[in-house]
Amino acid sequence: MSSINYSEKIPNNVNLSEDRTLQRALEQWQPNYLQWWADVGPEGSRDFDVYLRTAISVDPQGWAQFGYVKMPDYRWGIFLNPAEKDRKIHFGDHLGEPAWQDVPGEHRANLRRIIVTQGDTEPASVEQQRHLGLTAPSLYDLRNLFQVNVEEGRHLWAMVYLLHKHFGRDGREEAEALLERRSGDQNNPRILGAFNEKTPDWLSFFMFTYFTDRDGKFQLCALAESSFDPLARTTKFMLTEEAHHMFVGESGVSRIIQRTCQVMNELKTDDPAKLRAAGVIDLPTIQRYLNFHFSVTIDLFGADQSSNAAIFYSSGLKGRFEEGKRSGDHVLKGQTYKVLDVDNGKLFEKDAPMLNALNEVLRDDYIKDSIGGVERWNKVIEKAGIAFRLKTPHKAFHRQIGTLSGVKVTPEGQPVSDAQWQAGVAQWLPTDEDRAFVASLMGRVVEPGKFAGWIAPPVMGINRQPVDFEYVRFA
């Protein structure tokens, strides 16, 4: 078992005490991090005792312990998966060579860019979610929100460690900048668009953790293939925590659907107005939220054709999803891949060089994975005997990045005129009225075992605790 040293100021399993210069640098960064958490972390939560899990090792068989922690006292730190002996590069132009333990000079700028972009998403999501604790539908959900928050904070530590250790002064400056940008700030926003969107309600939060944290899974999996071994080892550990975030999202939406279906059957109606009057979120509104979060998230994969994607792969910086499990060619020169294009208002497929289309390859893998969870939501609806199906929209719908940017396409994939888009958009994306209604349901429930009327209780509690366990103790 690769244990974590909790006797040090910064918990770690990288022998930080043996590198005094690095340790001092990170200890100087730590107060700024704690100030950032105090300024824009979960609002009003400093004195709560929260039933959180904390990493005690990076062993997959039992790496966490549960107990009450005040979040400002959470032991954030630096945890890397154990090194794989004699690990070899398994894709790109350096195929078969030893994995890098240090940053090759020619790849320094690109690797720094990759790490900074990934690192920037972690504090951004904490900032986006900082007010949600004030409207939690239960103690169970409040605890899950706080668990997601502290783990996103630790993921930031993971990226900052790489910047400090491997990128010198440039890395230290980038680490400081990660604490200076703010989600949604007009003057100094987060790097990626989806991380400047608001997360104003719990339906948005659950959709975010299902769809956008799933993007995190795919990006981290691609980086876990990296020839730069410290990055690969860091992201492999982060994936363990990312799985919990996606569980929170999938189960949260599922519980909302379950409660809605229950009320639909009790009232024998599918009329959205009557269901809203009964205090639940109607299925068409859930579909519109799904359309929004799915479309915003698939933009995070970047342009459908990208010279940077080709460079990152050929250089060995970033692989495909589960590259090591794929058979066949791992260099990809001369191969092609189908991408979408638009001509005279019509969508069509064309062949693009595979290396340049790797963003699209990753996006398509993500879409297949996302559909699986949506089908599990549909089973909840089906079990309730209701004739309604949720579905992911066409991948050209509501796109802001790449060839499809600004092209008006229905959720079914039909190109439409600007006038047709304006006539239909209120059926496809959340309206101001939708968001105001969902916001009106958001009242805080903090009695153990009680849940807001718009969401069903979970089947089981956290860590074999009962559902009515006191997951958060207030000061």
N, C-alpha and C positions, 0 to 999 in steps of 0.2 A: 504494500500500500504506500503510495506517495503522499505522505502527510504534509500538512501545512503548519508552518511555525507561527503560532499565535503569541509567542513570548515577545516578539518584536513589535515595534511601533507600527510597522506596515507588515501585516501578515503576508507570508509568501512561501513558495516552495522552489525559489530560484537562487537560494543562498545569497540573498541581498546583502547580508552583513559582510560578505567577502569583497564587495565592491563599494568601498566607503564613499567614493565620489558620486556614484549613482544613488546610493542611499541618501546622502545629504540633499541631492537635487530633488528627489521624490519627497523627502520630508519637508523641503521648502515649498513644494507644490501642494502638499496635503492641506495646510490651513486655507489656501485659496479654494480648494475643492469643498471643504467644510463650509466656507462662507457662501459659495455658490449654492450648496444644499440648503442652507438656512434662508437664502434670498429667494430661491425659485423652486426648491423641493416641495414635497407634499405640504400643503397649507395647513397650519394649525396643528401639526402632529408631533411636535418636538417632545412632548412629555408622555406620549402614549407608550404603554408596554404592548408590543406586538409579537404574536406567536409566529416567529420567522424561522426559516431554515438557514443555516450558515455552513459553508463548506468547511469540512475538516480534513478532507483529502481529495485528490483528483481520481481516486479509484472509482470506477463506474459501479462497483458492487455496494457502495455504501458511503458516499462522499459527503453526506450532510447530516447535521444534527438540528433538532428543533428545540426552541425555548423562547422565553419572553426577552425581548430586546427593545430598548429605546432606539429609534432609527438613527439619531445623530451618533449613537454609540456603536452602530453596526460595524463589524470588523471588515471593511473593504480591504482588498489587497490584490496580489498578483499571483495567479495560479495558471501554470502551464501543464498540459498533459506530459507524461513521462516521455523522454526522448526515445525514438525508435533507433536501435543500433544500426549503423551503416545504412541509414535511409538513403535511397537513390531518387533522383528526379525522374518522374514517370510520364512527362509529357513535354512537348515543345522542342526547341532546338537543342536543349541541353539534356535530352533524354538519356538516361543511363549514368549520368555523372553524379557524384556525391551531392546531397542536398547542402545548401549554403547555411553556415552558422553565422556568417556576417554578411552585410549588405554589399554586393558587388557595386563598384563605383558607377558603372554604366546604367545601373537600374535604380540608383538612389532616389532620383526625383519621382519616378513612377511609383516606387514602393511607398515613399512618404505620402504621396497623393492618395493612394489606396487606403493606407492606414488612417489618415486624417479624415477622409470621407466616411469610412466606417465608424471611426471614433466620434464624429460629429452627430451621428444619429442617436447615440446612447443618451447623452444629457438632454437632447432635444425632446425625446419622448417623455422624460421626467417632467420637463417644463410644460409640455402639452397637457399632461395629466394632473397638474399640481392642484387643481381645484376639485377634482372628482371625489376626494374623500369627504367633502362637505355634503355630498348627496348620495352616499353609498346606500344600496338597497338592503344591506345586511352586514353584520360583523364578519361573516364568512367572506363576502365580496370585498369589504374594506381591507381585510388581511391580505387577500390575493393581490389587490392593487398595490399595497405596500411592498409585498414580496417582489412583484415585477419592478417596482421603482428601485429598490436597493440593488437588484441584480443588474438593472441597466446602469446604475452607478458603478458597479464593479466592472462591467464591460468597458466603461470609460477608463477605469484604472488599467485594464489590460492593454488598451491601445496607447495610453500615456506611457506605460512602462516601455513599450517598443520604441516609441519616439525618443524617450530620454536615453535609453541604452544604446540605440543604434544610429541616431541621427544628429548627435552633438547639439550645437547651439541652435540650428534650424529646428531640430526636434523639440527642444525646450520651448522655443517661441511658439511652435504649433500647439504644444500642450497648453500653454497659457491661453492661446486663442480659443481653444475648445471650451474654456470657461467664460469667455467674453461674449461669444455669439449668443443670441437668444432666439428661441422659436417665435416666428411671426414678427420679429422686430424689423421695421422698415429700413433702418440704417445698418443693422448688423445681423441679418437673418442667418438661420441654419443653411447649410450648403444645398440640401436636397428639398425640393418643393413640398413633398408629402409631410416633411417634418416642420413645416411652417403653417400647416393647417391647424385649426382649433380642434380640440377633443372636448366638446362642451357637455356631453351627457354619456351615460353608461352604455347606451346602444352603440354610440360612436367608439367608445373604449373597447367594447367586445369585438366590434368589427375591425378596429385597428390591430388588436392583439391577434386576431385570427389571420387577417390578410397581410398587414404590414410587418408584423413580427415573422410571418412566414417568408416574406422577402428577406428578412434577416437570416433566416435558416438557410436559404439558398445562397445568399451572398457569403455567409460564413462557411458553408460547405465548399464553395468554390475556392475560398481562401485557405481552407484546411488542406487543399491539395498543393499549396504553394511550395516552390522550391526553396523559399526562405523559411527554414525550419522553425525558428522562433514564432513566426506568424502562424504557421500551420498548427503548432502545438497550442498556441494561445486560443485560436478560434475553435479547435476541437473541444476544449473545455467549455467555452462559451455556449456551444451547441447544447450541452446538457441542460443549461438554464433556459435557453430559448424554447425548448420543448414545453416547459411549464407555461410560458407566456402564451403559446398557441393553444394549450389546453384551456387556459382561462378564457380565451376568446371563443373557442368552439363551444365549450360547455355553457358559457354565458349566453350566447345567441340561442343555443338549443333550449335553455331554460326559459328564455323570453318566449320563444315559439310555443313551448309546451303550455305555458300559462295562457297565451292568446288562444290556442286551440281549445283549451279547457273552457274558457269563457264563451267561445264561439258555439261550442256544443251545449253549454248551459242555456244560452240565450237563443240558440237555434237561428243564428244569423251570421252572415259574412259582410254585413254592412259596416264599412269603416267608421261611419259616424256613430253608430250604436256601440261599436266596440270601444271607440275612444271615450264615449260617455261612460262606459263601464270601467274605464281606467286601465286598458291594455293597449298594446301597440299592434295595430292591424297589419296583416301580412303584406299588403302592397307597400306600406311604408317601410317595412323591413327589407323588401326587395329594392326599394329606391336607395336605402342606405347601403345595401350590398353593392349595388351598381356603382355608387360613388367611391366607396373604399377600394373596391377591386380595380377600378379604372385608374385611380390615383396611384395605387401601389404598382401596377404593372409598368407605369412610367418610370419607376425607380430603376428598372433594369437598363435604361438608357436607350439610345437610338438603335433602330433595327440593324443598321449597318454602321460599324465603328472601326476606324483604324486603330484606336486605342485598345479595343478588345482584342484585336489581332496581335498587337504588340505585347499585351499582357500575357496572352497565351503562349506565343512563340518564345517569349523571354522566360517563361516558367513562373511568372508572378502569380497568376490566377488561372485555375483549371476550370473544367466543366463541372457541373454537379455530379458528384460521385465518379470522378474521373478514374480513380483506381479500380472501380468495378466494371468499367466499360471495356469491352473487347474491341479489337480492331486497331485502327490507326490512331496514334496519339501525337501526330505532328500536323495533320489535317491540310497539308498543302495540296492543292489541286481538287479538293472536295468542294461540293456546293450544298446550299441549304435554301429551302423555300422561304421567301419573305413576302409580305404584302406591299403592294404599291397601289397608287390611285391614278387613273387617267380618265379625263372627261367625265368625272363624277362616278366612276365605277372602280371597284376594288378588283385586283387581280393578283395572282401569285407569280413570282419570277424567281429564277435561280440567282443566288448571290454567293460569292466565295465564302466557304464555311468559316474561315478565320475571321472575316469581317462581320459575319452574322452571329457571332457567339453570344451577344446580348439577347438575340432572338431565340437562340437555343435554350438559354437559361430561362427566359420568359416562358417559353412553351412548356418546359419542365415544371415550372412554378404553376402554370395554369392547370395542368393535369393534376397536380397535387391539391390545389385549391378546390377543384371540382369534387374531390373525394369527400371533403368535409361538408360541402353544400348538399351532397347526396345523403349524408347522415342526418342533416337537418330535415330533409324531405321525408325521411323515414319517420320522424316524429310527427309530421303533418299527416302522413299516410296512416300511421297507427291510430291517429285520432279520427280517421275516416273522413278527412276533409280533402276535397278535390282542388288542391292548389299546389304548385311546385315552384320553389325558388330555383333560380339558375344564374350562373355567371353570364354577364353580357359578352357580346362579341369583342374580340381584343382590339378592334378598331374604334370602339365606342369611347367617346369623351377623352381622347388622347391629347396630350400637350407636348409630347416629346417625339422627335424623329419624323419619318416620312408621313405618318398619319396625324401629325400635329394639326389641330384645327379642322380636320376633315369631319363633316357632319354625318354621323352614322347612327342608326337606331341600335338598341341593345341586341336586335336580331341580326345586325350586320348589313342593313339596307342603307346605302347612301341617300341622303335627303338634302333638300335645299335649306337655306337659312330660314326661310319662312316656315317650312315643315318642321325644322328643329325647334323653333320658338313655339310652335303650336303643340309639340309633343313633349318638350323637356320636363314639364311639371308631372308627367306620368313616369318619367325615367330617372330623375334625380331628386333628392330631397328638396322640398320647397321651404321657404321661410316659415310657412304655416306648419309643415311637418316638424321642423326643428323646434318651433315654439311649443307645439303639443308635447313632444317628447320631453322637452325641458320642464314642462308643467308637471310631469310625473315624478320628477327627481326630488324626492324628499328623503332626508336621512333617517334610516332605521338602524338603531344601535342596541336594541334589546336582544340578548342572545336567543337564537332560535326563531326570531321573527324576520319576515321578508316583506319587501314592498309588494304591492298588489299586482304589479306588472311582470313579475318574474317568479318562477317556481323555485323551490328549494333544491339544492343538489341531492343526488342519490346518497352520497356519503361525505363525511367531513375530511379535513386535512390530517394526514399522518395518523389515520385510524381513530381520530377524535370524533365525538358525536357532532352532528350538524349544529346543535345548540351550544356548543363549546364557546367559552368566552375568548374569542380569537384576538380581541383587542381590549385592553384595560385602559380606561381613561383616567387621567390625573384627577 
